[in-house]
Amino acid sequence: MIKAVLVMNTQGKPRLAKFYEFQVPLSLSLQTLGINISIYRSLDVIFTLCFYVVVDQTVEKQQEAIRNVFSVLCSRPEHVSNFVDAESFFGPDSRLVYKHFATLYFVFIFDSSENELAMLDLIQVFVETLDKCFRNVCELDIVFNYSKMHTIVDEIILGGQVLETSSTEVMKAVEEISKCALLPICFLTRAFFFTF
C-alpha cells in the first residue's frame, strides 16, 4: 500500500502532500484530553472532540514527516540509490522512493507489499502525465494548478492503491473531468435527467 505521495521543491516547501494512512496513537483517551465524561451526555460531542484532537495531531505528524523526508533527501549525494528505508518516520516496513527533476522532488512512501521498481516507474508515469498536461511541467504549474494536480494523483492512486499506470489513460480521464467542469450546471442537470 502506498502511504504517502509528496512533491516538494529543493528548499523543502511541499507542493503536494497526500497521505493515505494515518496512525492514530492508541494511548489517546478522554482522560488524557482532560475531558470529564460526566459533563457530556451525548456521545456525538465526545467523538467530535476526539476527532478534532486526532486530526490536529495527525497534521502535526504529517508536517514532521515532511520535514524528515526533506532532511533525508537533501543530505543524500546524487550518485546514490533512489530507495531509502523510511521506518524511522513512517513506521515499520516502510520504504521511500524518490526522483529529482529540476527543482522538484517526487516522493512515494510505501510498505513491503509494493515493488520498489514499480513505484519508481509510477513516479515516471506521474511526471509524464504532468508533462503532457502542462507541456514541460515546472514548479509554477504545480502551484497555480493545484486542483488539476490532485485530480491526476487521484486518477493514478486512490486510497493508497494504484488504479492506473498508463499516462494516456490518465490524461483521457483528466480531460473528461475538465470538460465536465466547464459545462454549466443547468446543462449537466438536464443531461442527467434525459439520459435515464
C-alpha contacts under 8 A as a table, 3 or more apart, distances in Angstrom:
res1	aa1	res2	aa2	distance
1	M	110	F	5.71
1	M	111	D	5.75
1	M	112	S	7.87
1	M	113	S	6.17
1	M	114	E	6.26
1	M	160	G	5.29
1	M	161	Q	5.90
2	I	5	V	7.75
2	I	20	Y	6.90
2	I	108	F	7.15
2	I	109	I	5.97
2	I	110	F	4.16
2	I	111	D	6.59
2	I	114	E	7.54
2	I	160	G	4.44
2	I	161	Q	6.39
3	K	19	F	5.93
3	K	20	Y	4.99
3	K	21	E	5.31
3	K	108	F	7.68
3	K	109	I	5.36
3	K	110	F	5.01
3	K	111	D	7.25
3	K	160	G	6.06
4	A	17	A	7.26
4	A	18	K	5.52
4	A	19	F	4.26
4	A	20	Y	5.68
4	A	21	E	7.39
4	A	108	F	5.87
4	A	109	I	5.08
4	A	110	F	6.98
4	A	160	G	7.61
5	V	16	L	7.49
5	V	17	A	5.91
5	V	18	K	5.16
5	V	19	F	6.50
5	V	106	F	7.70
5	V	107	V	5.83
5	V	108	F	4.73
5	V	109	I	6.49
6	L	14	P	7.08
6	L	15	R	7.61
6	L	16	L	5.44
6	L	17	A	4.59
6	L	18	K	6.41
6	L	66	I	7.95
6	L	105	Y	7.85
6	L	106	F	6.02
6	L	107	V	4.95
6	L	108	F	6.38
7	V	14	P	5.92
7	V	15	R	5.36
7	V	16	L	4.87
7	V	17	A	6.52
7	V	104	L	6.69
7	V	105	Y	5.57
7	V	106	F	4.68
7	V	107	V	6.13
8	M	11	Q	7.86
8	M	12	G	5.79
8	M	13	K	5.40
8	M	14	P	4.14
8	M	15	R	5.11
8	M	16	L	6.79
8	M	104	L	5.60
8	M	105	Y	5.27
8	M	106	F	6.84
9	N	12	G	5.44
9	N	13	K	5.57
9	N	14	P	6.59
9	N	15	R	7.09
9	N	103	T	5.46
9	N	104	L	4.34
9	N	105	Y	5.98
9	N	139	E	7.63
10	T	13	K	7.52
10	T	74	C	7.66
10	T	103	T	5.49
10	T	104	L	6.02
10	T	105	Y	7.01
12	G	67	R	7.37
12	G	70	F	5.79
14	P	17	A	6.49
14	P	66	I	7.59
15	R	142	I	6.94
15	R	143	V	6.65
19	F	22	F	7.30
19	F	62	Q	7.91
20	Y	159	G	5.75
20	Y	160	G	5.34
21	E	160	G	7.66
22	F	58	T	6.90
23	Q	58	T	7.58
24	V	28	L	7.95
24	V	54	V	6.86
24	V	58	T	7.25
25	P	28	L	5.87
28	L	32	T	6.52
28	L	33	L	7.71
29	S	32	T	5.43
29	S	33	L	6.59
30	L	33	L	5.08
30	L	34	G	6.40
30	L	35	I	5.48
30	L	36	N	7.48
30	L	37	I	7.48
30	L	50	C	7.53
31	Q	34	G	5.04
31	Q	35	I	5.84
31	Q	36	N	7.14
32	T	35	I	7.75
36	N	39	I	5.70
36	N	40	Y	7.43
37	I	40	Y	5.59
37	I	41	R	7.55
38	S	41	R	6.61
40	Y	43	L	7.39
40	Y	45	V	6.99
40	Y	46	I	6.93
42	S	45	V	5.66
42	S	46	I	6.96
43	L	46	I	5.11
43	L	47	F	6.14
44	D	47	F	5.17
44	D	48	T	5.97
45	V	48	T	5.06
45	V	49	L	6.15
46	I	49	L	5.16
46	I	50	C	6.19
47	F	50	C	5.04
47	F	51	F	5.98
48	T	51	F	5.02
48	T	52	Y	6.35
49	L	52	Y	5.36
49	L	53	V	6.44
50	C	53	V	5.22
50	C	54	V	6.08
51	F	54	V	5.13
51	F	55	V	6.04
52	Y	55	V	5.18
52	Y	56	D	6.16
53	V	56	D	5.12
53	V	57	Q	6.23
54	V	57	Q	5.07
54	V	58	T	6.14
55	V	58	T	5.12
55	V	59	V	6.22
56	D	59	V	5.26
56	D	60	E	6.44
57	Q	60	E	5.16
57	Q	61	K	6.23
58	T	61	K	4.88
58	T	62	Q	5.97
59	V	62	Q	4.98
59	V	63	Q	6.18
60	E	63	Q	5.16
60	E	64	E	6.17
61	K	64	E	4.99
61	K	65	A	6.05
62	Q	65	A	4.96
62	Q	66	I	6.20
63	Q	66	I	5.07
63	Q	67	R	6.30
64	E	67	R	5.10
64	E	68	N	6.17
65	A	68	N	4.98
65	A	69	V	6.08
65	A	89	F	6.08
65	A	90	F	7.42
66	I	69	V	5.12
66	I	70	F	6.20
67	R	70	F	5.19
67	R	71	S	6.16
68	N	71	S	5.11
68	N	72	V	6.29
68	N	89	F	7.09
69	V	72	V	5.19
69	V	73	L	6.19
70	F	73	L	4.99
70	F	74	C	5.98
71	S	74	C	5.46
71	S	75	S	6.23
72	V	75	S	5.45
72	V	76	R	6.53
73	L	76	R	5.47
76	R	80	V	7.24
77	P	80	V	6.03
81	S	84	V	7.78
82	N	97	V	5.55
82	N	98	Y	5.52
82	N	99	K	6.69
83	F	95	R	7.16
83	F	96	L	5.75
83	F	97	V	4.62
83	F	98	Y	6.89
83	F	116	E	7.55
84	V	95	R	5.90
84	V	96	L	5.01
84	V	97	V	6.31
85	D	88	S	7.88
85	D	94	S	6.37
85	D	95	R	4.70
85	D	96	L	6.05
86	A	89	F	5.92
86	A	90	F	5.72
86	A	91	G	7.27
86	A	92	P	7.99
86	A	93	D	7.88
86	A	94	S	5.06
86	A	95	R	4.88
86	A	96	L	5.70
86	A	109	I	7.56
87	E	90	F	5.26
87	E	91	G	4.65
87	E	92	P	4.80
87	E	93	D	6.10
87	E	94	S	5.05
87	E	95	R	7.00
88	S	91	G	6.11
88	S	92	P	7.58
90	F	94	S	6.08
91	G	94	S	6.15
93	D	111	D	5.55
93	D	112	S	6.02
94	S	109	I	6.87
94	S	110	F	5.67
94	S	111	D	4.55
94	S	112	S	6.76
95	R	109	I	5.71
95	R	110	F	5.43
95	R	111	D	5.92
95	R	112	S	7.35
96	L	107	V	6.93
96	L	108	F	5.81
96	L	109	I	4.46
96	L	110	F	6.44
97	V	107	V	5.81
97	V	108	F	5.45
97	V	109	I	6.52
97	V	116	E	7.13
97	V	119	M	7.05
97	V	120	L	6.47
98	Y	105	Y	6.63
98	Y	106	F	5.43
98	Y	107	V	4.29
98	Y	108	F	6.33
98	Y	120	L	7.18
98	Y	123	I	7.77
99	K	105	Y	5.80
99	K	106	F	5.32
99	K	107	V	6.69
99	K	120	L	7.65
99	K	123	I	7.35
100	H	103	T	7.41
100	H	104	L	5.88
100	H	105	Y	4.60
100	H	106	F	6.41
101	F	104	L	5.36
101	F	105	Y	6.40
101	F	106	F	7.82
103	T	139	E	7.27
104	L	139	E	7.06
106	F	123	I	6.86
107	V	123	I	7.73
108	F	119	M	7.12
108	F	123	I	7.58
110	F	113	S	7.94
110	F	114	E	6.67
111	D	114	E	6.17
112	S	115	N	7.18
114	E	118	A	7.42
114	E	119	M	7.27
115	N	118	A	5.15
115	N	119	M	6.30
116	E	119	M	5.14
116	E	120	L	6.35
117	L	120	L	4.96
117	L	121	D	6.16
118	A	121	D	4.98
118	A	122	L	6.08
119	M	122	L	4.82
119	M	123	I	6.30
120	L	123	I	5.19
120	L	124	Q	6.52
121	D	124	Q	4.94
121	D	125	V	6.29
122	L	125	V	4.92
122	L	126	F	6.13
122	L	165	T	6.65
123	I	126	F	4.99
123	I	127	V	6.19
124	Q	127	V	5.14
124	Q	128	E	6.03
125	V	128	E	5.07
125	V	129	T	6.06
125	V	165	T	6.59
125	V	166	S	6.90
125	V	167	S	5.74
126	F	129	T	5.20
126	F	130	L	6.28
126	F	152	I	7.73
126	F	153	V	7.43
126	F	156	I	7.64
126	F	167	S	7.29
127	V	130	L	5.01
127	V	131	D	6.12
128	E	131	D	4.96
128	E	132	K	6.20
128	E	167	S	6.68
129	T	132	K	5.07
129	T	133	C	6.07
129	T	152	I	7.66
129	T	167	S	5.17
129	T	168	T	7.53
129	T	170	V	7.21
129	T	171	M	6.63
130	L	133	C	4.99
130	L	134	F	5.93
130	L	135	R	7.68
130	L	136	N	7.76
130	L	137	V	6.07
130	L	149	M	7.62
130	L	152	I	7.81
131	D	134	F	5.32
131	D	135	R	4.93
131	D	136	N	4.68
131	D	137	V	4.97
132	K	135	R	5.33
132	K	136	N	7.27
132	K	171	M	7.70
133	C	137	V	7.93
133	C	171	M	7.24
134	F	137	V	5.27
134	F	141	D	6.85
137	V	141	D	6.15
137	V	142	I	7.66
138	C	141	D	5.46
138	C	142	I	6.83
139	E	142	I	5.24
139	E	143	V	6.33
140	L	143	V	4.95
140	L	144	F	6.03
141	D	144	F	5.39
141	D	145	N	5.75
142	I	145	N	5.27
142	I	146	Y	5.65
142	I	149	M	6.64
143	V	146	Y	5.67
145	N	148	K	5.46
145	N	149	M	6.41
146	Y	149	M	5.20
146	Y	150	H	6.39
147	S	150	H	5.07
147	S	151	T	6.22
148	K	151	T	4.94
148	K	152	I	6.27
148	K	174	V	7.90
149	M	152	I	5.09
149	M	153	V	6.29
150	H	153	V	5.08
150	H	154	D	6.02
151	T	154	D	5.03
151	T	155	E	6.19
151	T	174	V	6.87
152	I	155	E	5.15
152	I	156	I	6.43
152	I	170	V	6.89
152	I	171	M	7.93
152	I	174	V	6.65
153	V	156	I	5.15
153	V	157	I	5.80
153	V	158	L	7.95
154	D	157	I	5.15
154	D	158	L	5.48
155	E	158	L	7.07
155	E	163	L	6.76
155	E	164	E	6.75
155	E	170	V	6.07
155	E	173	A	7.39
155	E	174	V	7.79
156	I	162	V	5.97
156	I	163	L	5.23
156	I	164	E	4.86
156	I	165	T	6.64
156	I	170	V	6.92
157	I	160	G	6.04
157	I	161	Q	5.51
157	I	162	V	4.58
157	I	163	L	5.43
157	I	164	E	7.27
158	L	161	Q	5.43
158	L	162	V	6.57
158	L	163	L	6.62
162	V	165	T	7.49
164	E	167	S	7.93
164	E	169	E	7.45
164	E	170	V	6.93
165	T	170	V	7.98
166	S	169	E	5.39
166	S	170	V	6.37
167	S	170	V	4.99
167	S	171	M	6.06
168	T	171	M	5.03
168	T	172	K	6.25
169	E	172	K	5.09
169	E	173	A	6.38
170	V	173	A	5.19
170	V	174	V	6.19
171	M	174	V	5.01
171	M	175	E	6.03
172	K	175	E	5.18
172	K	176	E	6.23
173	A	176	E	5.10
173	A	177	I	6.22
174	V	177	I	5.06
174	V	178	S	6.11
175	E	178	S	4.97
175	E	179	K	6.14
176	E	179	K	5.08
176	E	180	C	6.28
177	I	180	C	5.13
177	I	181	A	6.20
178	S	181	A	5.03
178	S	182	L	6.43
179	K	182	L	5.27
179	K	183	L	6.65
180	C	183	L	5.39
181	A	184	P	7.93
183	L	187	F	6.74
183	L	188	L	6.77
184	P	187	F	5.42
184	P	188	L	6.49
185	I	188	L	5.08
185	I	189	T	6.20
186	C	189	T	5.07
186	C	190	R	6.22
187	F	190	R	5.16
187	F	191	A	6.04
188	L	191	A	5.10
188	L	192	F	5.99
189	T	192	F	5.04
189	T	193	F	6.36
190	R	193	F	5.23
190	R	194	F	6.16
191	A	194	F	5.19
191	A	195	T	6.15
192	F	195	T	5.54
192	F	196	F	7.15
193	F	196	F	5.85
